[in-house]
Amino acid sequence: MLPAQQVKILFDATKAETANNADWVIDEDLNNLGWNPNGVTGGGSEGNAQQIPSPVQSGITAATAETYWKGAISAWGVDCVKKGYWVETLPYNGNITYGNTSNLQDLSNYKVFVVCEPNILFTTSEKTAMLNFVQNGGSLFMVSDHLNSDRNGDGKDSPQIWNDLMSTNSVKTNPFGITFDLLDISPNSYNIPSLPNDSLLHGPMGNVTQAQWFNGTSMTLNTTANASVKGVVYIPGSSFGSTGVMAAYARFGKGKVAAIGDSSPCDDGTGDSGDALYNGWTNDAAGNHERLIMNATIWLATKDSTIALPPPPTLVKDLKLDSILSPITFNKGNNTIAVRIKNTGTATVDSAVVSYQLNNNARVNASLVGMQLAPNNILNYTFTLPLNITADGTYSFCARIKTAKDTLPSNDSICNTFNITSAGLITTEENGADVRIYPNPIYGNTLHILNPTNEVLDLKITDIHGKTIAAYFKQKNILDISLTELQPGIYYLYCTSRQNSTIVRFIVQ
């Protein structure tokens, strides 16, 4: 006798799931079925799945191999038992009903109903039973395959059969907000949205990072028909919207639905020896298929009241003024000001004000509206109004980024002090260093480095990618460096002493 609270999962075998090269059952002790187009015993050698798989489920342990049972989705069944569920098969001559007390395998006796690539249309009464089952708290796992995958020769394949269930029934048109596309595609996709708390992508079986279809199809979602429907895997290049969906799930009434567009990920590679089977369960997509399908099964089998979801993350707004992109050095005349802004918070920022100021002059402001800068993303901004410097002297320059409710104002500004002299000497005093380079930009072949403190310096020149061009150790006073080997461009001089360090940018023209 089963424990009163044990979740029961029913795998369907009434819809030609073992026809032709399909073998989508958890266990088959006999191979005597023919599908013409319905199942007939003695009419062939296809798998004939029995209600209770054998050997007994109680013999399954954490170390049990999927070959404990014979069927191309036996791995799915064995994994369910390892999670504490009871599994059964609705045999080829079983009846899909809901609320029929005379049917011992009535859907009301189960929590999850799995139908892997049906090849026979559901009858009107079967469609009503399945939708009422979900609406009243049951769960349905829908697995489709590609267009023209008809395996029993009746002119209907699984995308058409699933769409017929949802478009022509007595309960509700498009109840799940899911339509299977009539396609034959084979995408290998890493196109997965960032949903840290999603039950299918980050469930008990682990994180899902990839999915690979071998002749499957995609789905189109309709949030008007069902506001809860959500895509979790998309074909490469598709936006995270309503089209190009490879895996999705939704709620309907008190129940749940999960759907994928290919039966290959369910295949464990073993079963009917007369069929061409391949291990898509653990071999394809680096094992992600097992994680995706089992995470979905666990979500379907779990009552919402028993799920302890982590609290939503606290959204933090923090824009950082990452660097001054232009000018590399300030000169007399017009200087184009460009800055790099980075979102170092956890919330997308849609507006900000960026500004710069020279000495105590009026601040030049620019409003960034509708920027939609996501966390960890970068925005480069160039001011339309340049900074004009007309005379020699010592200048203080500050650039700043501000947004409403910024939580870390200490990284909002970058300030530098620099000197301009008639001789063209540029003094850089970033981070407290006292190292001078001239001229800058460099038009000749020599860079002059002046070290007024007379401290010993280690010097290194790199390109903008961080590749070391030259290094000089234990230098004092002034150092003249030949730049004949450098191509025009931007370079960095790293100056390190016992007391201080700095990075000075310079241009070779």
Secondary structure, DSSP 4 states (H G I P E B T S, - for coil): ---TT--EEEEE-SSSTTSTT----S--SEEEEEESSSEEETS--EEE--SS-SS-GGG--TT--GGGS-STTHHHHHHHHHTT-EEEEE-TT----SS-TT-TT-GGG-SEEEEES--SPPPHHHHHHHHHHHHTT-EEEEE---TT--SSSSS--HHHHHHHHHHS-SS-SSTTSEEE----B--EE-B----TT-TTTEETTEE---EE-SSB--EEE-TTT-TT-EEEEE-TT--SSSSSEEEEEEEETTEEEEEES-SGGG-BS-S-TTS---BTTTTGGGGHHHHHHHHHHHHHHS-GGG--PPPPPPP---EEEEEEEE-SS--SEEE--EEEEEE-SSS-EEEEEEEEEETTSPPEEEEEEEEEE-TT-EEEEE-SSPEEE-S-EEEEEEEEEE-TT-S-GGGSEEEEEEEE-TT--EEE-GGG--EEEESSSB-SSEEEEE-TT---EEEEEEETT--EEEEEEEE-SEEEEE-TTPPSEEEEEEEE-SS-EEEEEEEE-
